[in-house]
Amino acid sequence: MLVRDHSFWWQLLALGLFRLFDIWKPGPIRRAEQLSPTGLGIMADDVLAGLLAGTLAALGRLALG
């Protein structure tokens, strides 16, 4: 996890962003969900949502210090 060593609030932000992206499914996350077999698509969209959320939280941490 990209924000593992940071405060509870940054981790909470990453979790919130993950849930947002997992529900909203922007761009490539929605396409990943449609991969076959079905189980692969379900896992792939979660991985991409987590990577996007973790990256944005880490960039926010760097920008805001």
N, C-alpha and C positions, 0 to 999 in steps of 0.2 A: 504494500500500500504506500503510495507516494507521500502521504501525510502522517505516516505511522508515528514519527517522533515528535509530533506537534500537539498542541493543546486539544482538549476535549472539544472546543468550539469549532476548530478546523475539521476535526473528524466528523462532527455532527453536520457541518456544511457539506462535506463530501458525501455523507449518507443521504442527505436531502437532495443533493444534485443527482446522485445515482437513482433514487426513487423517481425524481422528475423525468430523467432521461429514459428510464425503464418504462414508465407509463406513457410519456409523450412520443417516444421513439422517433427522434429527428433523423432525417436523411439516411445515412448508411446503417444506422441501427435497425430501422424498419426493413431494409433490404436483407440484412443479416438474419433477421427473424424468419425469412422465407426460404432459407437454405434447406436442402434435403440431405439426409433424413430429418424429420421434424425435430427430433431431440437435439441435433446439431444446431439448428436455427435458434431454438430456445436458449441454448447455452451461449451461442455466439452473440446474441443481442445483449445478454447480461454482461458478458465480458467487455463488449464495446461500450456499454453504458457506464460500467465501472471505470474503464480507462479514461473515458471523457470526463467523468465526474472527478476522478483523482487528479487528472491533469489540470483541470480548471481550479480545483481547490489549491493545488500546489502553486499554480501561477498567481492566484490571489494571495497566498501566503507570502510569496516572494515580493509581490507588488506592494502589499500593505505592511509587510514586516511583522 
